[in-house]
Amino acid sequence: MAIADSGITGSPDNADEYDEMIEQLDEVIEYGLLKSVGNGRIKDNKKAKVRTEYMKEVRNAVKEKRQILKQKRLEEYADVIAALEESGVIEP
């Protein structure tokens, strides 16, 4: 994975980077839920738009987390298949 001025490109280089991304998304989700529906909820009806924005961010973070988990699993499966091919258990 590369970090440029315009953002992060590519996929993580190892499982630890995936885990770090997932942890950060978990924090975003937890904070967003706290601010939108939890004890830290924005209760002022005049600020309902802010509460709605937190809910949208939670939704986006959950979607992103699902994608990252899916990508992580696919890379793990690819590693297992490569190992099986190298050991001769399956043919390439």
C-alpha positions as CSV (number, residue, x, y, z in Angstrom):
1,M,0.0,0.0,0.0
2,A,1.3,3.4,-0.9
3,I,0.5,6.8,0.7
4,A,0.7,9.8,-1.6
5,D,-0.3,13.4,-1.2
6,S,-3.7,12.6,-2.8
7,G,-4.4,9.7,-0.5
8,I,-3.8,6.0,0.1
9,T,-3.5,3.8,-3.0
10,G,-3.4,0.1,-3.5
11,S,-4.2,-2.6,-1.0
12,P,-2.6,-3.3,2.4
13,D,0.7,-5.1,2.3
14,N,-0.1,-7.5,5.2
15,A,-2.8,-8.6,7.6
16,D,-1.7,-6.2,10.2
17,E,-2.6,-3.2,8.0
18,Y,-6.1,-4.8,7.4
19,D,-6.5,-5.2,11.1
20,E,-5.5,-1.5,11.7
21,M,-8.0,-0.3,9.1
22,I,-10.7,-2.4,10.7
23,E,-9.9,-1.1,14.2
24,Q,-10.1,2.5,12.9
25,L,-13.4,1.8,11.2
26,D,-14.7,0.2,14.4
27,E,-13.8,3.5,16.3
28,V,-15.7,5.5,13.7
29,I,-18.7,3.3,13.9
30,E,-18.7,3.3,17.7
31,Y,-18.4,7.1,17.9
32,G,-21.0,7.7,15.2
33,L,-23.5,5.4,17.0
34,L,-22.8,7.2,20.3
35,K,-23.5,10.6,18.7
36,S,-26.5,9.4,16.7
37,V,-28.4,7.0,19.0
38,G,-26.3,6.4,22.1
39,N,-25.9,8.3,25.4
40,G,-23.9,11.0,23.7
41,R,-26.7,11.5,21.2
42,I,-27.2,15.0,19.8
43,K,-30.7,15.7,21.3
44,D,-31.3,19.2,20.1
45,N,-33.9,19.0,17.3
46,K,-32.3,22.0,15.7
47,K,-29.2,19.8,15.2
48,A,-31.1,16.9,13.7
49,K,-29.1,17.3,10.5
50,V,-25.8,16.7,12.4
51,R,-27.3,13.6,13.9
52,T,-28.3,12.4,10.4
53,E,-24.8,13.1,9.1
54,Y,-23.4,10.9,11.9
55,M,-25.8,8.1,10.9
56,K,-24.6,8.4,7.3
57,E,-21.0,8.2,8.3
58,V,-21.8,5.1,10.4
59,R,-23.5,3.5,7.4
60,N,-20.5,4.3,5.1
61,A,-18.0,3.0,7.7
62,V,-19.9,-0.3,8.0
63,K,-20.0,-0.7,4.2
64,E,-16.3,0.0,4.0
65,K,-15.5,-2.4,6.8
66,R,-17.4,-5.2,5.0
67,Q,-15.4,-4.5,1.8
68,I,-12.1,-4.6,3.7
69,L,-13.1,-7.9,5.5
70,K,-14.1,-9.4,2.1
71,Q,-10.8,-8.3,0.5
72,K,-8.8,-9.6,3.5
73,R,-10.5,-13.0,3.3
74,L,-10.0,-13.2,-0.5
75,E,-6.2,-12.5,0.0
76,E,-6.1,-15.2,2.7
77,Y,-7.8,-17.7,0.4
78,A,-5.3,-16.8,-2.4
79,D,-2.4,-17.5,0.0
80,V,-3.9,-20.9,1.0
81,I,-4.4,-21.8,-2.7
82,A,-0.9,-20.8,-3.6
83,A,0.5,-22.9,-0.7
84,L,-1.6,-25.9,-1.8
85,E,-0.3,-25.5,-5.4
86,E,3.3,-25.3,-4.2
87,S,3.0,-28.4,-2.1
88,G,1.5,-30.3,-5.0
89,V,-1.9,-31.0,-3.3
90,I,-3.7,-29.2,-6.1
91,E,-2.6,-28.4,-9.7
92,P,-2.3,-24.8,-10.9
